[in-house]
């Protein structure tokens, strides 16, 4: 019995789509605490595994000591690979001054810009603070307010507070529900 033409077309489409996916998307994230597996997957380009491995180094334990510089390196790799969690953790390390000092650089600003464009409201809020304070980017209060507004519209309460404090009264109502 031959399969119907519709089933063949669906199978062919599935095969083509599978081959078209980037290789990094085909890798599974590492199990929590499995340093060897995380390292292998991160080295192979799995951004989520880099974020998980960075978290292990950030906290220490599971056979590795706390290493803030290594955590930052892994979070940068994760963020560059498209991991929102990697970007969030990198921003947290900057906020705490762990492994990096408190000064952002232009590459970090670009990472946050890309995440903001992709819809990460927390990245928009952080980039707004960078613009307001002139850290890693030129000081630009108008740009900061726009970024805060974007963060607020994306559901970030901190972005709403920052936009409101900067005079954007519409943001004072908080994130849109």
C-alpha positions, 0 to 999 in steps of 0.5 A: 500500500502506497502512502497518500501524496499528502502524507509524502508532502508533509514528510518531505516538508518536515525533513526540509525544515529539520535540515534548515534549522541551525545546528545549535537549535537541535542540541538539548540543554544540559541537565542541571548540575552536569558540568561535563555535559554542559561544557560539551554542549556549550562548546558545541554552540548550545547557548542555553547550556552556556547559560546553565554552565555559567549559573553553576560557576556563578554559584559554585558547587557541583564540583566547581568553585565559584568563578565570577569571571568564568561565569561572565564569559559563559553568560556572554557566550550564551547571550551572543548565542541568543539565550535570554537567560544568559543576557539576564544573568550577565546583566545581574553580574554587572549589577552586582559588580561580579567578575566585571566591575560595574562598567559596561562596554560597547559590546555589552550594549549591543548585546542588550540592544539585540535582546531588546529588539527581540522583545526582552523587556528587561534588556530594554530597561537595562539599556535605558539605564546605560543610556541615562547614565552614559555607561557603555553608550553615549549619555542620551536621556531621550533615548533612555526614556524611549527604552524605558517606555519600550520596557514598560510596554513589554511588561517590565515594572522597573521600566515603567518606574524609570519611564514614569520618573523620567516624566512619561506619565503614561508609564506611571500606570505600570505594565499593560495587562 
